[in-house]
Amino acid sequence: MPATPTREEAWKLLTEYVPSDNLQRHALAVEAVMRYLARKAGEDEEQWGLIGLVHDVDYELYPEEHCKRAPEILRQHDWPEELIRAVVSHGWGICTDVEPVSAAEKTLFAIDELTGLVAAAALVRPSRSILDLPVKSVLKKWKDKAFAAGADRSVIEKGAAMLGVELAELIADCIEGMKTQAEAIGLKGNL
């Protein structure tokens, strides 16, 4: 069985396949939330973080084959099958039929789209910061379907239901996780 890659190896792989700064920031946001929620759940923070960091490894180069090219890329770099499956499962019902079953898979599925919505909600605030973003601001933006229209709310709701958490709690956790990397993800703002 292949050894779990290091965080440095995962970052190198990500930047090789995902040159876009915006997509790298998204990967860092998802990684931060995955790590936060792993700590909260008493799970393996390193493993969850790696899954979050590389979840979109195939998206920029192969957008039409998202979640279909990732296994090939990750296997070429000797990633464990458990992590590959978790990466692929975040596209369940969208671009893959691999249903999230583990806690890490369900978490990734639930927060991937949500990080984009939360980031957009932070950027329209006067502070342009995640650090002072209240849950109620995100919930208010949630209702405006034109706001961050690319963030599929039905996927987020399905993910929250899978995890057995209320939407407001998931948003709060997402904000808290993203706060840990505010500067790296461009959301420190002007506080």
C-alpha positions in Angstrom: 0.0 0.0 0.0 1.4 3.4 -0.9 2.5 5.7 1.9 0.4 8.8 2.6 2.0 11.8 0.8 3.3 14.7 2.8 1.6 18.1 2.7 4.6 19.4 0.7 4.2 16.6 -1.9 0.5 17.4 -2.1 1.1 21.1 -2.6 3.7 20.4 -5.3 1.3 18.1 -7.1 -1.5 20.6 -6.8 0.5 23.5 -8.2 1.8 21.4 -11.1 -1.8 20.6 -12.2 -3.6 23.7 -11.0 -1.6 26.8 -11.9 -4.5 29.2 -11.3 -4.1 31.4 -8.2 -7.9 31.4 -7.7 -8.1 27.6 -7.8 -5.1 27.3 -5.5 -6.8 29.6 -3.0 -10.0 27.5 -3.2 -7.9 24.4 -2.6 -6.3 26.1 0.5 -9.7 27.1 1.8 -11.1 23.6 1.4 -8.0 22.2 3.1 -8.3 24.6 6.0 -12.0 23.7 6.6 -11.3 20.0 6.2 -8.5 20.3 8.8 -10.7 22.3 11.2 -13.6 19.8 10.9 -11.2 16.8 11.3 -9.9 18.3 14.6 -13.5 19.0 15.7 -14.5 15.4 15.0 -11.3 13.8 16.4 -10.3 12.5 13.0 -7.0 12.4 11.1 -6.3 16.1 10.3 -3.4 15.4 8.0 -5.4 12.9 5.9 -8.4 15.2 5.7 -6.3 18.2 4.8 -4.6 16.3 2.0 -7.9 15.3 0.5 -9.1 18.9 0.7 -6.0 20.3 -0.8 -5.9 18.1 -3.9 -9.7 17.5 -4.4 -9.7 19.6 -7.7 -6.3 18.3 -9.0 -7.8 17.6 -12.4 -10.3 20.5 -12.7 -8.1 23.1 -14.4 -6.5 21.0 -17.1 -9.5 18.6 -17.6 -12.7 20.5 -16.7 -14.8 18.3 -18.8 -13.4 15.2 -17.1 -13.4 16.5 -13.5 -13.1 13.7 -11.0 -12.4 11.3 -13.8 -8.8 12.2 -14.4 -7.9 12.7 -10.7 -7.5 8.9 -10.0 -5.0 8.6 -12.8 -3.0 11.6 -11.7 -3.0 10.6 -8.0 -2.1 6.9 -8.8 0.8 8.1 -10.9 2.1 9.8 -7.7 1.4 6.7 -5.5 -1.5 8.1 -3.5 -3.4 5.6 -1.4 -6.7 4.4 -2.9 -8.7 5.6 0.2 -7.6 9.2 -0.5 -8.2 8.8 -4.2 -11.8 7.6 -3.5 -12.4 10.5 -1.2 -11.3 13.0 -3.8 -13.5 11.4 -6.5 -16.5 11.3 -4.2 -16.9 15.0 -3.9 -18.3 15.0 -7.5 -21.1 12.6 -6.5 -24.2 13.2 -8.5 -22.5 15.9 -10.6 -19.7 14.2 -12.5 -19.2 10.9 -10.7 -21.3 8.1 -9.2 -19.0 7.5 -6.3 -21.1 8.2 -3.2 -19.5 9.8 -0.2 -19.6 7.2 2.7 -16.7 8.0 5.1 -16.9 11.1 7.4 -14.1 12.7 5.3 -15.9 12.1 2.1 -19.2 13.5 3.4 -17.4 16.5 4.8 -15.6 17.3 1.5 -18.9 16.9 -0.4 -20.6 19.3 2.0 -18.0 22.1 2.2 -16.5 22.3 -1.3 -19.2 24.5 -2.8 -19.8 26.2 0.5 -16.3 27.6 0.7 -17.0 29.5 -2.5 -20.2 31.0 -1.2 -18.5 32.0 2.1 -15.6 33.6 0.3 -17.9 35.6 -1.9 -19.9 36.7 1.2 -16.7 37.9 2.8 -15.5 39.8 -0.3 -18.7 41.9 -0.5 -18.3 43.1 3.1 -16.7 46.6 3.8 -13.8 44.8 5.5 -13.4 42.2 2.6 -12.5 39.8 5.4 -13.5 36.3 6.6 -12.3 37.4 10.1 -15.5 39.4 10.9 -18.0 37.5 8.7 -21.1 36.5 10.7 -23.1 33.4 9.8 -26.2 35.5 9.4 -24.5 37.4 6.5 -23.9 34.2 4.7 -27.5 33.0 5.3 -28.8 36.3 3.9 -26.7 35.8 0.8 -27.8 32.2 0.6 -31.4 33.3 -0.2 -30.2 35.4 -3.1 -29.8 32.8 -5.8 -28.1 35.3 -8.1 -25.3 35.8 -5.5 -22.4 33.4 -6.0 -24.7 31.5 -8.4 -22.0 29.0 -9.1 -22.2 27.7 -5.6 -24.7 24.9 -5.8 -26.9 25.3 -2.8 -28.6 21.9 -3.3 -25.3 20.1 -3.1 -24.5 22.0 0.1 -27.9 21.1 1.6 -27.4 17.5 0.6 -24.0 17.5 2.3 -25.3 19.1 5.5 -28.1 16.4 5.6 -25.5 13.7 5.1 -23.5 15.0 8.0 -26.6 15.5 10.1 -25.9 19.1 10.8 -27.9 22.3 10.4 -26.9 24.6 7.5 -26.0 27.4 10.0 -23.6 25.1 11.9 -22.0 24.0 8.7 -21.5 27.6 7.6 -20.1 28.5 11.1 -17.6 25.7 10.8 -16.7 26.7 7.3 -16.0 30.3 8.4 -13.9 29.1 11.4 -11.9 26.8 9.2 -11.3 29.5 6.6 -10.2 32.0 9.2 -7.2 29.8 10.0 -5.9 30.6 6.5 -7.4 34.0 5.9 -4.2 35.6 4.5 -3.3 32.6 2.3 -6.8 32.5 0.7 -6.9 36.3 0.2 -9.6 36.9 2.8 -7.7 38.8 5.6 -9.2 42.0 4.3 -8.6 45.4 5.7 -9.3 44.9 9.4 
